[in-house]
Amino acid sequence: MYQTQIKQLEQEHTDLDKKIDTAEKTGIYEDMRLQEMKKRRLLVRDQLRDLRRKQFEHDHERVNFDDYE
């Protein structure tokens, strides 16, 4: 149900990790831009956590048959 969104966010998180790592290793970056990328990475991580939780709940949803009586 949420698989497409999760994959897109995982890819974005990976891309941000690489960009941040490269910027820090080379020392070629603007402080503001680096901070923006780090904030975005945290936001993406939080969105991933929420979507994975929703996916888990959806996948493990139980049917209460008492509701159908």
LINGIRA-V307679 format. One record per residue. N is the residue number from 0. SS is DSSP state (H for helix, E for strand, L for the rest). PHI is phi in radians with two decimals (* if undefined). Layout:
N,SS,PHI
N,SS,PHI
This chain:
0,L,*
1,L,-1.88
2,H,-1.01
3,H,-1.11
4,H,-1.10
5,H,-1.09
6,H,-1.10
7,H,-1.11
8,H,-1.20
9,H,-1.07
10,H,-1.16
11,H,-1.09
12,H,-1.11
13,H,-1.07
14,H,-1.08
15,H,-1.12
16,H,-0.98
17,H,-1.11
18,H,-1.11
19,H,-1.15
20,H,-1.06
21,H,-1.09
22,H,-1.08
23,H,-1.23
24,H,-1.22
25,H,-1.46
26,L,1.33
27,L,-1.78
28,L,-2.89
29,L,-1.63
30,H,-0.96
31,H,-1.15
32,H,-1.14
33,H,-1.10
34,H,-1.11
35,H,-1.08
36,H,-1.12
37,H,-1.17
38,H,-1.14
39,H,-1.10
40,H,-1.06
41,H,-1.14
42,H,-1.10
43,H,-1.09
44,H,-1.05
45,H,-1.15
46,H,-1.12
47,H,-1.07
48,H,-1.00
49,H,-1.14
50,H,-1.17
51,H,-1.11
52,H,-1.13
53,H,-1.08
54,H,-1.09
55,H,-1.06
56,H,-1.08
57,H,-1.13
58,H,-1.20
59,L,-1.99
60,L,-1.18
61,L,-1.84
62,L,-1.64
63,L,-1.67
64,H,-1.24
65,H,-1.13
66,H,-1.25
67,H,-1.76
68,L,-1.51
